[in-house]
Every structure is written in C-alpha cells, then in structure tokens.
Amino acid sequence: MIVATYNTRRHSGGAAKAAFRLHSALRANGMHAYHLCLSDPSTDPSCVRLLERETEVSRRIATLKKFWSTMAYRALVTENRTELSSTLFSIEPFGLDVTEAPVSTIARVHHLHWCKGFLSPAVVKYLRATGKPIFVTLHDQWWMTGGCHYAANCTNYEDGCVTCPQLRTDVGGLVALAHTEKAAVFKDATTVIAPSRWMADCAKRSIVFRNADIRVVRNPIDVDVYSPLSGESRAQMRAEMGLQQDEVAILFGADSITEPRKGFSELIDALKLANARTHRPLRLIAFGCWRGDTPSVPGISMISVDEVKHEQSLAQIYSSADLLVVPSREDNYPNTIVESLACGTPVIGFSTGGIVDLVDNNSTGLLADVGNVSQLADAIIAGIDRYVGSTSARARCRETVAEAHRPENIARQMISIYAEKSEGFHKPLSEDELSIVTATSQKNRMGEATFARLNMSPTILNASSVVEALAPLFSTYDNLERNMTWLQRQLVTARKAKQRTKQSAPPSLRARIMGKLRSLAGRARRRLKRLILSQ
C-alpha cells in the first residue's frame, strides 16, 4: 500500500494543489503515500525533496542542460512562438531518475501528475523498469502532446505532432520527436486519470493514450475549509473588504491576466457591456499572482488581491462574492470553480472543457458560447437577477460539489483503482519496506533532500538535424561560459579588494564587467536565432 506521487512543485499552482490534496487524502485513508517533488522547502514527513546528484557524468549532462535551458530552448521555443497561444510550451529532454529515491523503488504504484522540469519521458522508462503500474493524472494536455500544455484547438496530437501551429519553425522536427517519444514510453498498459470528461475524451483520441485505461476521477478539495460563511459573518467580511451592501461583487482569479487562454480581455469587455445594461453597481474582485498592470473597467471599481496563500482566507473571499466569472477559452477542471461552488457562490463562464462538468447551467451558474462576449455579458446580468441574494441558490451550489469532491471519497475511489491495477497492493509491508519508510519519513522531517541522477533523452538530443543546428552554438556557448567564468572571477577579486581596503570597488570596473557579460550573452542568442532561421 505504498503510493508514490510525483509533481514538480508541492504547492505552487493549481496542479500542485490538486496533486498534494490527493496525496494528503490517501494518507488520511491509511496509505503509506509519499509525494516526490523538486526541492521545495518542507519538513513534511511524507514529502520527498529531490536534488540532482553531482557525478562526473551528471556534470557533463548538467552543462548541456544549462545550455538547453538558458540558450537553446529560449530560441527554439520561447522566442519562436506564433500568435496562436502564449500558454506554456515544454519540451523536456532532461529529468531526474526518481528511482534512486528508496521509497520510489518499493512503491506499489507510481502516480505522475504535472512534471515539467522534473520527469522527462526518458525518466518514465526507469519507473517502468520497476515493474509497478504507472498512473498519469492529466492536469493539462502536456503528457499527450509534443510540447504544448493546451493545444489551442489543434488536433495534431491525435495522429502525431508533425507540424506545430504554436511554433514558427520546428528545427529538426523537435516537437514530433518529443511526441513520438511519449507515445513509445506509454505504449504499454497505463492508467490515465482525467479530472474532466473533456480531458478524458482528448486522451482517448490521442496517439499517446489511445490504448490506455482512462478513468474520470475528480480533484478533491477540503470542503470543510471551503464552506459558506453564515449570513452575519459574510456581511462582516464584505464590510472588511470595503463592499457596499448593494454592490454586486464579481470575482475573477488567475495566475496571469496576460495569457489569452484565461480570457481576461473577454471578461473586461463583458463587464463593460453588463455595466451598461444593469442599474446595479458592480465591483470586480481580482485575485492571483499578477504579471503587469491590471486594466481598469470604466464605471466599475476594483479590488485587487495579491496571491492568497492561506486557504481559509481564500474561502472567505469566495463566500463574500456574489458571482465567480471564469472566462477561460480552454480549461481542464479549474480549482477556482469547485472552491467557489463549495463556498456557495455561483459561476458564470464559457461552455468549454471541464467547466461544463462543473457548472449546471441555470442551476449553479450560467454558460456562454466560447469567446462570445455579448453572451457572457448577458449571462452575468442574468446571474445577478437569478442568484444574487438567493440563499437557496447558494445552498444548491454547495450541494452539487461538496460530497463529490470530499477528499475521503476521492481517496477511496483512487485506492480501489490502485488495487485493481496492482496485484498485492494491500499486502502488508515487509520489514525491509518498513525500515525504508521509517528512514524516509525521518529524513523528510529533518528537511533533508534525497539525491537522484540527472538523465537525458537520447531520442531528442541525438537527432542529427537538431544536433547539427545546435552544435555551432554549443561551441559558442562553451566560449561564452569560459569568458563569463573569467569575468566572474574578476568580480570576486574586486569584492575581495573592497573587503581588504574597506573601500568600494571602482564602479566603472563593475560596469565594464557586467556590460561584457550582457554583450556575450546577447551575441550568443543572436547567433542561435540566425542558425534557426537558416534551417
């Protein structure tokens, strides 16, 4: 009954929250569950912090990885995107061999979540070699595509990502190689967990998971934390937030308002229309980790809330709002919707993805056609008329999600699937397994990290056309690294001189050195771009 779950981060982001909530629910239901992630600070006895183990081999790979992440990837992907989408795009030729963690070796099942920068398809081969069942929860579409986390209505992943509409050019068919490698890794029996029916349908059509056993299992939330405030407490919280009694509080939350997929521009346009069509004063409450300035809406005052780290505080914000608007053009199973409904707040959004699974049109919210701003404005106005001030509507919202997302219910569902796929899943732990579990928990409790090898994907990095394109730049990168190392030594010398003389190092020296560093990096990036354009 040892379950190993894997996610890049422990708490940051919606996928991380969903993965850790499931992990916690499994432990609460008696499982020896361990959550493996990159080195997030933690003294949780069940959270394994992984670090790259330095060896002669891994240092050589590390140099290539640094070249990939700081130079090659920037030009091949980041600066090579089309206007179709700005949503995350990841190609992962490097990953940590998590089977070096003892608890991973003895796990009865391996459950992968969102693993950007952590597990590459090549590393999944090591997990396969343990002979234990592999589960993959699809928090977005990345595991089934050549690199995009959301396909922007492209269906190439169904047959093979030969061309990618999200990149202007694909040197050496890099995306197709990444997609082919995923299909090869998951060709054997894999169990896919999809939080939404939409994601399950995407997986069924994909070349990667076409032969997988696909199950729809919802993400759990703590419905005791995310619960409605009493009438008096809600009125008090609204007053503390500065909301007037007659104001309609419209809530919107996202990590970025600049990502077109999240639909913030559509929300702004819809609010302008709604404001002109209703006599009720509107107040927009925006929460999340913003990048850039938040646009204002004429005639609508706004409360901007930074990233809310405490779930109790977030639940109070949900409860204080009258409506949550989720204008996403693509989305899997937004935590914000489940959390809002659990707090009794109805939802307005576009009819897309997993939003359709969550919002019962005309009962717990209203849906508009994707991208139709006028319909979204009409839905906001209808939502104000239908739901604001209705205690029965708020109670109905709560009822639709509370039991279905209760952690113990989701955990029992997952444990049943684990046992179905893993022979001897409930077999008692041996003495050796118990000793590993005890040692792992003690190490985690002390905040110590576990080391793992850095490995790379031969399929991608040994592709001749890609190597041909990158080889000249790698030589440039080597020279750049040597020059930067020399310049950094000069900076250290300057700092030591400052400490000895207790005088400031000449500003002109620092300026010249930093200017040289920037110049070298800029030249290398421009050289890579020329190499790409010449392909």
Legacy VTK file of the C-alpha trace (Angstrom):
# vtk DataFile Version 3.0
C-alpha trace
ASCII
DATASET POLYDATA
POINTS 535 float
0.000 0.000 0.000
2.928 2.328 -0.710
1.913 5.026 -3.205
4.484 7.350 -4.769
3.064 10.527 -6.327
5.165 12.901 -8.415
4.685 16.610 -9.115
7.222 19.316 -9.911
6.150 21.527 -7.018
4.456 20.882 -3.718
2.039 23.810 -3.518
2.614 26.353 -6.299
-0.081 26.244 -8.986
-3.427 24.548 -9.444
-1.990 21.160 -10.450
0.336 21.134 -7.436
-2.548 21.872 -5.085
-4.707 19.145 -6.622
-1.870 16.583 -6.519
-0.960 17.318 -2.906
-4.601 17.270 -1.834
-4.928 13.761 -3.269
-1.679 12.718 -1.603
-2.911 14.017 1.764
-6.256 12.273 1.316
-4.511 8.972 0.587
-2.501 9.264 3.798
-5.632 10.140 5.756
-7.140 6.905 4.426
-4.307 4.752 5.728
-1.945 4.659 2.736
1.826 4.978 3.022
1.796 7.791 0.457
4.935 9.747 -0.411
4.980 12.891 -2.537
8.156 13.350 -4.583
8.942 16.785 -5.979
11.808 19.123 -6.771
13.500 20.678 -3.775
10.685 22.722 -2.251
11.440 23.631 1.374
9.498 21.219 3.564
9.708 19.230 6.772
6.582 17.240 5.957
7.463 13.594 6.762
5.676 12.440 3.610
7.249 14.912 1.179
10.460 13.766 -0.554
12.636 16.646 -1.775
14.774 15.611 -4.741
18.055 17.205 -5.769
20.389 16.413 -8.646
23.273 14.216 -7.526
26.560 15.521 -8.882
28.811 12.969 -10.541
31.247 13.293 -13.388
28.591 12.065 -15.809
25.795 14.287 -14.474
28.068 17.357 -14.514
28.611 16.857 -18.233
24.883 16.435 -18.730
24.272 19.436 -16.462
26.373 21.616 -18.778
24.237 20.523 -21.709
21.074 21.081 -19.669
22.178 24.607 -18.795
22.895 25.276 -22.455
19.462 23.927 -23.340
17.512 25.902 -20.736
19.366 29.225 -20.953
20.127 29.420 -24.669
18.708 26.765 -26.978
15.202 26.469 -25.516
14.818 30.239 -25.453
15.404 30.483 -29.190
13.829 27.183 -30.243
10.630 27.729 -28.266
10.264 30.920 -26.215
11.237 33.354 -28.985
9.805 31.103 -31.691
6.103 31.182 -30.719
3.305 32.169 -33.067
0.401 34.415 -32.109
-1.891 31.401 -31.651
-1.092 30.908 -27.978
1.109 32.112 -25.150
0.243 29.190 -22.861
3.173 27.182 -21.532
5.090 25.067 -24.057
7.589 22.498 -22.733
9.988 20.034 -24.282
11.741 18.031 -21.571
14.854 16.132 -22.687
16.189 16.101 -19.098
14.826 14.684 -15.868
15.791 13.218 -12.507
15.864 9.440 -12.156
13.459 9.271 -9.235
14.050 5.539 -8.745
17.199 6.487 -6.816
14.868 7.518 -4.002
14.427 4.303 -1.936
10.726 4.875 -1.316
10.165 5.099 -5.084
11.789 1.710 -5.592
9.432 -0.031 -3.161
6.247 1.823 -4.198
3.371 -0.436 -5.254
2.184 2.186 -7.762
3.678 5.301 -9.382
1.287 8.201 -9.875
2.539 11.032 -12.130
0.988 14.487 -12.053
2.345 17.780 -13.519
6.060 17.141 -14.035
7.533 19.972 -16.123
11.282 20.261 -15.494
11.148 17.197 -13.245
10.271 13.974 -15.077
11.050 13.599 -18.749
9.622 10.771 -20.874
13.085 9.169 -20.692
12.856 9.033 -16.895
9.460 7.323 -17.086
11.351 4.363 -18.569
13.135 3.929 -15.235
9.760 3.834 -13.476
8.542 1.270 -15.979
11.584 -0.869 -15.157
10.349 -1.233 -11.558
7.503 -3.358 -12.938
4.897 -1.400 -10.970
1.754 0.173 -12.508
2.014 3.721 -13.870
-0.825 6.216 -13.350
-0.927 9.631 -15.012
-3.276 12.411 -13.935
-3.828 14.899 -16.768
-3.901 18.377 -15.234
-3.410 19.737 -18.760
-2.678 18.208 -22.178
1.136 18.122 -21.987
1.587 14.388 -21.438
-0.255 13.703 -24.720
1.239 16.463 -26.949
4.591 17.322 -28.493
5.064 20.236 -26.135
2.008 22.454 -25.702
0.188 22.351 -22.365
-3.054 23.353 -24.121
-3.492 22.641 -27.816
-5.487 25.795 -28.723
-7.995 23.632 -30.656
-5.220 21.911 -32.638
-5.815 18.150 -33.027
-2.384 17.125 -34.315
-1.743 15.216 -31.077
-4.354 12.694 -32.208
-2.137 11.377 -35.027
1.335 12.841 -34.469
2.665 16.350 -33.947
4.395 16.596 -37.314
3.738 20.319 -37.578
3.102 22.650 -34.672
0.918 25.757 -35.173
2.275 27.255 -31.943
5.850 27.486 -33.317
7.014 29.488 -36.340
9.599 26.852 -37.228
10.482 23.458 -35.757
14.194 22.773 -36.148
14.837 19.101 -36.831
11.213 18.194 -36.117
11.865 18.571 -32.392
8.154 18.577 -31.476
7.467 15.421 -33.471
10.420 13.703 -31.790
9.143 14.648 -28.328
5.661 13.416 -29.216
6.966 10.135 -30.648
8.988 9.536 -27.501
5.938 9.990 -25.268
3.943 7.575 -27.413
6.726 4.988 -27.105
7.032 5.392 -23.336
3.295 4.986 -22.684
2.528 2.360 -25.316
2.248 -0.344 -22.637
-0.508 -0.532 -20.059
-1.013 2.853 -18.434
-3.918 4.122 -16.385
-4.911 7.697 -17.126
-6.804 9.755 -14.568
-8.736 12.628 -16.120
-10.460 15.126 -13.803
-12.922 16.107 -16.553
-14.826 14.287 -19.254
-13.338 16.686 -21.812
-9.790 15.720 -20.850
-10.753 12.038 -20.913
-12.091 12.450 -24.463
-8.884 14.212 -25.529
-6.816 11.353 -24.085
-8.929 8.715 -25.871
-8.297 10.431 -29.199
-4.565 10.961 -28.597
-1.924 8.709 -30.117
-0.146 8.607 -26.727
-3.051 7.310 -24.606
-5.276 5.722 -27.220
-4.746 2.258 -25.705
-4.719 3.375 -22.061
-7.362 2.653 -19.463
-8.885 6.110 -18.925
-10.872 6.909 -15.786
-12.610 10.139 -14.778
-11.790 10.991 -11.160
-12.414 14.451 -9.778
-9.870 16.513 -7.885
-10.500 16.646 -4.128
-10.840 19.818 -2.075
-11.213 20.335 1.659
-14.938 21.028 1.752
-14.725 21.807 5.461
-12.398 24.737 4.684
-14.207 25.762 1.507
-17.656 26.227 3.003
-20.183 29.091 3.079
-19.973 31.795 5.712
-23.012 32.432 7.862
-25.102 35.466 6.949
-23.622 37.596 9.710
-20.032 36.517 9.018
-20.479 37.110 5.298
-21.817 40.635 5.886
-18.887 41.363 8.195
-16.351 40.049 5.662
-17.882 42.113 2.865
-17.669 45.201 5.041
-13.999 44.496 5.802
-13.315 44.234 2.074
-14.970 47.605 1.503
-18.014 46.245 -0.339
-21.197 48.278 -0.154
-24.413 46.496 0.709
-25.976 46.992 -2.734
-22.824 46.236 -4.738
-22.589 43.061 -6.796
-19.188 41.515 -6.084
-17.847 39.705 -9.166
-14.822 37.517 -8.560
-12.075 36.570 -11.026
-8.887 34.635 -10.278
-5.911 33.521 -12.365
-2.131 33.337 -12.189
-1.794 35.609 -15.223
-4.080 38.092 -16.920
-1.815 38.290 -19.983
-2.482 34.704 -21.089
-5.221 34.810 -23.772
-6.472 31.327 -22.806
-7.655 32.694 -19.451
-9.966 35.177 -21.197
-9.303 38.287 -19.118
-9.813 40.613 -22.109
-13.195 38.949 -22.766
-14.102 39.474 -19.103
-13.262 43.188 -19.292
-15.330 43.642 -22.473
-18.247 41.675 -20.989
-18.196 43.739 -17.800
-18.328 46.946 -19.834
-21.453 45.672 -21.602
-23.011 44.358 -18.395
-22.365 47.613 -16.588
-24.243 49.487 -19.304
-27.183 47.052 -19.134
-27.817 46.948 -15.369
-28.664 49.522 -12.732
-26.820 47.525 -10.048
-23.347 48.824 -9.055
-20.660 46.259 -9.907
-17.375 45.646 -8.104
-14.676 43.416 -9.580
-12.518 41.446 -7.115
-9.415 40.101 -8.862
-7.073 37.733 -7.056
-3.959 35.863 -8.090
-0.302 36.387 -8.876
-0.478 39.169 -11.446
2.125 39.933 -14.071
1.844 43.521 -15.268
-0.757 46.181 -14.623
-4.393 45.211 -14.242
-6.642 47.022 -16.775
-9.446 49.097 -15.301
-13.098 48.950 -16.314
-14.796 52.349 -16.686
-17.609 52.701 -14.195
-16.621 49.618 -12.191
-14.469 49.886 -9.092
-11.971 47.136 -8.444
-10.403 45.328 -5.510
-7.077 43.731 -6.435
-5.914 40.971 -4.100
-2.397 39.546 -4.289
-1.786 35.815 -4.282
-3.788 34.350 -1.392
-1.630 31.725 0.327
-3.978 30.676 3.128
-6.953 28.596 2.065
-9.157 29.894 4.881
-8.656 33.455 3.610
-9.406 32.398 0.048
-12.579 30.638 1.171
-13.743 33.849 2.862
-13.210 35.775 -0.381
-15.216 33.204 -2.340
-18.031 33.349 0.215
-18.117 37.151 0.121
-18.534 37.292 -3.664
-21.875 37.153 -5.458
-20.583 35.564 -8.668
-17.363 33.983 -9.905
-16.650 34.571 -13.598
-14.347 32.073 -15.364
-13.928 33.244 -18.981
-11.345 30.596 -19.947
-11.248 29.599 -23.611
-9.675 26.249 -22.674
-9.550 24.686 -19.243
-9.460 21.244 -17.706
-11.055 21.307 -14.270
-10.490 24.695 -12.613
-9.962 24.534 -8.856
-11.487 28.011 -8.636
-14.884 26.743 -9.787
-15.003 23.842 -7.327
-13.840 26.078 -4.472
-16.341 28.802 -5.349
-19.310 26.433 -5.580
-18.311 24.775 -2.298
-18.495 28.236 -0.713
-21.957 28.762 -2.206
-21.006 31.225 -4.948
-22.495 30.599 -8.439
-20.275 30.597 -11.538
-20.521 32.313 -14.916
-18.238 31.123 -17.711
-17.748 29.808 -21.208
-19.060 26.391 -22.198
-15.719 24.638 -22.647
-13.569 21.841 -21.242
-14.246 20.701 -17.700
-16.252 23.848 -16.917
-19.227 22.055 -18.462
-18.814 19.220 -15.935
-18.911 21.630 -13.000
-21.476 24.288 -13.851
-25.049 23.067 -14.112
-26.499 25.651 -16.492
-29.457 27.516 -14.932
-28.879 25.784 -11.579
-25.425 26.609 -10.217
-24.443 29.146 -12.841
-24.745 30.132 -16.470
-22.611 29.348 -19.535
-21.996 31.280 -22.750
-20.576 30.151 -26.077
-16.780 30.253 -26.079
-15.489 33.714 -26.943
-18.954 35.282 -27.227
-18.560 38.464 -25.176
-22.161 39.586 -25.603
-23.481 36.241 -24.343
-21.072 36.396 -21.410
-22.392 39.854 -20.512
-25.977 38.564 -20.754
-25.047 35.625 -18.501
-23.565 37.996 -15.905
-26.743 40.108 -15.884
-28.966 37.003 -15.736
-26.791 35.649 -12.934
-27.240 38.878 -10.972
-31.015 38.689 -11.353
-31.230 34.974 -10.612
-28.646 34.291 -7.925
-27.678 37.447 -6.016
-29.375 37.382 -2.628
-30.757 33.871 -3.118
-29.883 31.639 -0.159
-31.425 28.636 -1.902
-29.166 29.132 -4.942
-26.085 29.333 -2.732
-27.131 26.182 -0.868
-27.663 24.387 -4.190
-24.137 25.327 -5.333
-22.709 23.845 -2.171
-24.696 20.621 -2.508
-23.532 19.920 -6.069
-19.834 19.702 -5.223
-19.424 19.006 -1.503
-19.810 15.214 -1.406
-18.462 14.630 -4.911
-15.157 16.351 -4.051
-14.769 15.332 -0.432
-11.157 14.081 -0.025
-12.026 10.794 1.671
-14.441 9.894 -1.136
-11.881 10.651 -3.869
-9.175 8.750 -1.944
-11.357 5.650 -1.646
-12.073 5.803 -5.372
-8.359 6.021 -6.203
-7.399 3.263 -3.749
-9.921 0.977 -5.432
-8.344 1.681 -8.847
-4.824 1.174 -7.466
-5.817 -2.210 -6.023
-7.430 -3.195 -9.309
-4.224 -2.485 -11.229
-1.635 -3.616 -8.690
-1.504 -7.245 -7.622
-0.765 -7.381 -3.920
-1.408 -3.656 -3.437
-2.819 -4.260 0.064
-0.139 -6.772 1.042
1.410 -5.801 4.392
4.788 -4.100 4.293
7.854 -6.275 4.794
10.464 -5.429 7.412
12.774 -4.011 4.731
9.968 -1.847 3.354
9.065 -0.623 6.821
12.673 0.333 7.502
12.812 2.324 4.238
9.521 4.053 5.068
10.758 4.928 8.565
14.109 6.241 7.311
12.423 8.260 4.539
9.957 9.868 6.937
12.728 10.776 9.375
14.839 12.317 6.618
11.891 14.308 5.300
11.026 15.515 8.798
14.530 16.931 9.120
14.162 18.795 5.822
16.919 16.786 4.148
16.917 16.191 0.403
17.241 12.911 -1.495
19.631 12.833 -4.435
18.884 11.485 -7.886
20.778 11.150 -11.166
20.227 13.643 -13.954
19.368 11.809 -17.172
18.662 12.917 -20.697
16.578 11.739 -23.599
18.710 10.243 -26.389
15.812 10.411 -28.838
15.648 14.209 -28.829
19.238 15.235 -28.238
20.783 12.695 -30.624
18.513 13.642 -33.508
21.002 14.544 -36.237
19.245 17.627 -37.603
18.785 19.121 -34.130
22.386 18.439 -33.188
23.583 19.951 -36.463
21.629 23.108 -35.702
22.822 23.324 -32.103
26.440 22.186 -32.449
27.838 25.527 -33.717
26.024 27.343 -30.954
27.230 24.903 -28.316
30.793 25.843 -29.304
29.800 29.491 -28.896
28.225 28.635 -25.562
31.447 26.943 -24.365
33.394 30.087 -25.201
30.750 32.190 -23.504
30.924 30.060 -20.358
34.710 30.352 -20.210
34.576 34.118 -20.707
31.845 34.512 -18.104
33.777 32.365 -15.627
36.855 34.594 -16.091
34.784 37.753 -15.694
33.066 36.400 -12.605
36.488 35.726 -11.086
37.342 39.357 -11.757
34.221 40.369 -9.840
35.239 38.153 -6.920
38.704 39.731 -6.957
37.127 43.179 -6.916
34.920 42.236 -3.957
37.891 40.866 -2.013
39.824 44.060 -2.711
36.878 46.015 -1.393
36.845 43.949 1.810
40.597 44.353 2.330
40.660 48.098 1.760
37.167 48.724 3.118
36.653 50.861 0.058
34.185 50.474 -2.756
35.440 48.785 -5.906
35.588 51.261 -8.778
32.041 51.481 -10.214
33.500 51.674 -13.705
35.109 48.217 -13.264
31.842 46.577 -12.270
30.002 48.347 -15.068
32.544 47.172 -17.672
32.422 43.570 -16.459
28.609 43.397 -16.310
28.390 45.075 -19.702
30.739 42.447 -21.130
28.644 39.642 -19.658
25.463 41.039 -21.202
27.195 41.553 -24.535
28.450 37.955 -24.671
25.025 36.536 -23.819
23.333 38.767 -26.383
25.732 37.726 -29.149
25.181 34.041 -28.385
21.393 34.428 -28.505
21.557 36.307 -31.812
23.808 33.588 -33.248
21.330 30.885 -32.272
18.468 32.807 -33.839
20.417 33.088 -37.115
21.091 29.351 -37.015
17.395 28.601 -36.578
16.308 30.934 -39.373
18.858 29.372 -41.712
17.375 25.885 -41.350
LINES 1 536
535 0 1 2 3 4 5 6 7 8 9 10 11 12 13 14 15 16 17 18 19 20 21 22 23 24 25 26 27 28 29 30 31 32 33 34 35 36 37 38 39 40 41 42 43 44 45 46 47 48 49 50 51 52 53 54 55 56 57 58 59 60 61 62 63 64 65 66 67 68 69 70 71 72 73 74 75 76 77 78 79 80 81 82 83 84 85 86 87 88 89 90 91 92 93 94 95 96 97 98 99 100 101 102 103 104 105 106 107 108 109 110 111 112 113 114 115 116 117 118 119 120 121 122 123 124 125 126 127 128 129 130 131 132 133 134 135 136 137 138 139 140 141 142 143 144 145 146 147 148 149 150 151 152 153 154 155 156 157 158 159 160 161 162 163 164 165 166 167 168 169 170 171 172 173 174 175 176 177 178 179 180 181 182 183 184 185 186 187 188 189 190 191 192 193 194 195 196 197 198 199 200 201 202 203 204 205 206 207 208 209 210 211 212 213 214 215 216 217 218 219 220 221 222 223 224 225 226 227 228 229 230 231 232 233 234 235 236 237 238 239 240 241 242 243 244 245 246 247 248 249 250 251 252 253 254 255 256 257 258 259 260 261 262 263 264 265 266 267 268 269 270 271 272 273 274 275 276 277 278 279 280 281 282 283 284 285 286 287 288 289 290 291 292 293 294 295 296 297 298 299 300 301 302 303 304 305 306 307 308 309 310 311 312 313 314 315 316 317 318 319 320 321 322 323 324 325 326 327 328 329 330 331 332 333 334 335 336 337 338 339 340 341 342 343 344 345 346 347 348 349 350 351 352 353 354 355 356 357 358 359 360 361 362 363 364 365 366 367 368 369 370 371 372 373 374 375 376 377 378 379 380 381 382 383 384 385 386 387 388 389 390 391 392 393 394 395 396 397 398 399 400 401 402 403 404 405 406 407 408 409 410 411 412 413 414 415 416 417 418 419 420 421 422 423 424 425 426 427 428 429 430 431 432 433 434 435 436 437 438 439 440 441 442 443 444 445 446 447 448 449 450 451 452 453 454 455 456 457 458 459 460 461 462 463 464 465 466 467 468 469 470 471 472 473 474 475 476 477 478 479 480 481 482 483 484 485 486 487 488 489 490 491 492 493 494 495 496 497 498 499 500 501 502 503 504 505 506 507 508 509 510 511 512 513 514 515 516 517 518 519 520 521 522 523 524 525 526 527 528 529 530 531 532 533 534
